[in-house]
Amino acid sequence: MIKIAQPQIGQEEIDAVSAVLKSGQLASGHNVLQFQKNFAEYLDQGFCIATSSGTTALEITLRALGIKKGEKIITTAFSFIATANAIVHAGGTPIFADVDETTMNISTDSIEQIILEQSGIKAILVVHLFGQSCDMDKISEIAIKHNLLLIEDCAQAHGASWKGRKLGTFGDAGAFSFYPTKNMTTAEGGMVVMKDEKLAKLASQLIQHGIKERNQFEYIGYNYRLSEISAAIGICQLKKLDHFNSVRRENAAYYEEKIKHSDIIKPIEVPGAKHVYNQYTLRILNDKRDAFINYMNRNGIDVSIYYPYTIPEQLCYRSTDFLEKDYENKLEVANRIKHEVVSIPVHLGLMEDEVERIVTVINQF
Ligand SMILES: *Cc1c(COP(=O)(O)O)cnc(C)c1O
């Protein structure tokens, strides 16, 4: 079976982890500091704080930005559920926007519509879905115009950019995940990127129980630290990230050129965006998705649906009072494409003949 994801762990990572294990310093130490520094240098701006996961990075970002209980944050209905959960854990209220049909990213029209209809919006939390930038010109303009905080969920977009500038550096803050299916991994882990150095300091306190100095605690914080073991993996992975992304982009370019099928819409890289293809997500038209998935699996190719449900229709959100009454009607595009999307393998572990075989199999569907 050709897998949908495959983390790339080399001898370098194994040696780095083994050095940490032998050192006796397992919890946050100099590897974490080094990883944070390297990541900030990679992005070229901002202040980085490593955390235990992408979800905790998002939550800490919102806490450090001062989101208060019940404050409304506009986010996309079509993402991994952690995006919205982080808002709720930070005390905020997610307001779900629809997506753009071509990119599947949050729709700027939908954001503007919500701002028009509702008062008390405090922030916009965008997700660069599947590795492609949202329209950061338009979204930054909306945030400035309405005096809203802007946060980027970059969990699928390490190294992706908008008009040459790395994602995670447009908003007041960004958050990354290093889960094994992402463009780089630390096993579990995350990174907060803050534009403001003082807020980065606050974030670093919050992930360590709100510590001020030894034995003195200024805030009621959390233990959301990254371990030295994970940081050591992260340092190695970050060095390879550009290579990882270029292979993903080569695989995607091959699919773009070769996949030809009247029932299939391929993803589009929009002008200005450098896509890093955390997922290569097709849309299968005419109610043929189930048949497509069965067919691919029969041919030994693992595919996966990201995402079969919108976040607000998940059981855990249906029973909350976050949802507006007519939210379903507002999510017209998301509610349509969730029946069409399917992601195919695009990762580094694919051999050349496997990429070719995936194309041949798809074109014969
Ligand atoms: C993976 C992911 C997260 C959560 O990251 P974890 O490290 O799994 O906590 C958040 N948002 C998006 C869009 C993701 O893909």
The ligand as a MOL file (V3000), in Angstrom:
LIG
                    3D

  0  0  0     0  0            999 V3000
M  V30 BEGIN CTAB
M  V30 COUNTS 15 15 0 0 0
M  V30 BEGIN ATOM
M  V30 1 C -2.3940 19.6010 12.5190 0
M  V30 2 C -3.2040 20.8320 12.6250 0
M  V30 3 C -3.4180 21.4850 13.8500 0
M  V30 4 C -3.0510 20.9030 15.1670 0
M  V30 5 O -1.7510 20.5450 15.3280 0
M  V30 6 P -1.3500 19.4000 16.4160 0
M  V30 7 O 0.1290 19.4950 16.4470 0
M  V30 8 O -1.8720 18.1200 15.9120 0
M  V30 9 O -1.9590 19.8110 17.7160 0
M  V30 10 C -4.0930 22.6860 13.8340 0
M  V30 11 N -4.5610 23.2290 12.6950 0
M  V30 12 C -4.4030 22.6180 11.5060 0
M  V30 13 C -4.9180 23.2720 10.2660 0
M  V30 14 C -3.7420 21.3990 11.4270 0
M  V30 15 O -3.5990 20.7870 10.2390 0
M  V30 END ATOM
M  V30 BEGIN BOND
M  V30 1 1 1 2
M  V30 2 1 2 3
M  V30 3 2 2 14
M  V30 4 1 3 4
M  V30 5 2 3 10
M  V30 6 1 4 5
M  V30 7 1 5 6
M  V30 8 2 6 7
M  V30 9 1 6 8
M  V30 10 1 6 9
M  V30 11 1 10 11
M  V30 12 2 11 12
M  V30 13 1 12 13
M  V30 14 1 12 14
M  V30 15 1 14 15
M  V30 END BOND
M  V30 END CTAB
M  END
